[in-house]
Amino acid sequence: MSGESESSQRTSSQPGLRRSLTLWDLILYGVIVIQPVAPMSVYGVLSDRGHGHVVTAILLAMVAMLFTGISYGRMARAYPSAGSAFTYVAQEINPALGYVTGWSMVMDYMLNPLICTIWCAGVSHDFAPGVPLWGWKIFFAVTFTLLNIRGVKTSARINATMGAGMGAVVVVIFVAAARYIFGHPHSDPSFFTRPFYDPSMFDAKALFGATSIAVLTYIGFDGISTLSEEAKNPRRNIMYATVLTCAVVGVLSAMEVYIAQLVWPASVPFANVDTAYVQVMGQVWPSLQIFGHVVAPLAVLVGATLLLANFGSGMGAQLGAARLLYGMGRSNALPKSFFGAIDPKHHVPRNNVIFVGLIVLIGCVHFGPYFISYGLGAEMLNFGALIAFMGVNAAAFMRYFVRAAEKKAWNFIPPVAGFFICLALWLNLSRPAIIVGSIWMTLGILFGIWKTNWFRKPLSFEVPAE
């Protein structure tokens, strides 16, 4: 008995994560990770794939993600742990499946800052070509790491600043677009409804294909649950923050693509689908000649804003990855002495932050240009994220419906709908993404088999006090 008491005292005296994040901090974190301007970078692809029905695709994807968001929020009530989906699936279904879910999320969270670092470095190099591309990659990888080591409240304050900046730019876009739209008379009565439904171009299969891509707009909302141990009143706030983040991003994204479709009809092709939104903004605010140079003010502003958005997304994803690794390390799914350690000064899993930073640095400097394109990286993000989403929906179904004394439709419909929607999207990933993702999952499973002796060694799970 005394031995157990001493062990408990040692455990309680170890440094832990600090509960300091409010509901507003969590929503800001989620919005920044997803990006308030998320649909702008994929707008041209969505328009081309959906035959112009970008708004409808964004809204359908929002409904799909809300189902999964509800499952995430409900599971966070039961397990306010930094392990997120890993903990939910391991506790409610099976530890081995929990490990698989956690490993898939590791791929998701590590790819996000890697891709954001490559993108930010490329754009910065265009703005300042005097600095070599590899120099910009090192700069962003190191900056993400140093800011996250400073502590979660530092990251929250940076999120608030970036959120305000991007919000201001979105307001400028809305005002400029409204001035352009209402400054050009329209005699067609269906002009304002065509972005939702255009009978001359509508195709259900094309719309579903666009919706599967539009889900990328919401990838990252699950990162909110990885901050459960640093949130005040997590059993309430994680649920609200997850659902509200999906709703806020969905409505804002729909508004952003709606004005773009009003300015630039879907029947008019883009010169480059990858920069379609920038082309639209160039139409809204004509180019100016300053000191002999032609400048498109709004196009430059949008480009700078997307740089800021990817900066926030990359930093936030690294934060989520570090806490996910902490949850897996503390549960002995990964070496606990390294991944389960907390920095006593800043109360963050410093080892994990540095580890993710090194992976990002090595990946973007040596491998990024050769193996990971933006499109493949995005689909690989979906590979890991959708596995985790299916796992969380299955865990919510088991806990709140199968094991519940009373069978309620509210406990059945959201997790089941969320699971099968995510499964359909996962099955539609490209062949290269499935191959690369399967290799990653195979390596992780083999490591898990070795670490846990075929998953016979028990994993320990902690639900910390609130």
ABEGO torsion letter per residue (X at the ends): XAAAAAAAAAAAABBBBBBABBAAAAAAAAAAAAEAAAAAAAAAAAAAAAGGBAAAAAAAAAAAAAAAAAAAAAAAAABBBAAEAAAAAAAAABAAAAAAAAAAAAAAAAAAAAAAAAAAAAAAAAABAABBAAAAAAAAAAAAAAAAAAEAAAAAAAAAAAAAAAAAAAAAAAAAAAAAAAABBBABAAAAAAAABBAAABBAAAAAAAAAAAAAAABGAAAAAAAAAABBGAAAAAAAAAAAAAAAAAAAAAAAAAAAAAABBAABBBABAAAAAAAAAAAABBBBBBGGBBBBAAAAAAAAAAAAAAAAAAAAAAAAAAAAAAAAAAAGABBAAAAABBBAAAGBBAAAAAAAAAAAAAAAAAAAAAABBAAAAAAAAAAAAAAAAAAAAAAAAAAAAAABABBBAAAAAAAAAAAAAAAAAAAABBAAAAAAAAAAAAAAAAAAAAAAGGGABBBBBBBBBX
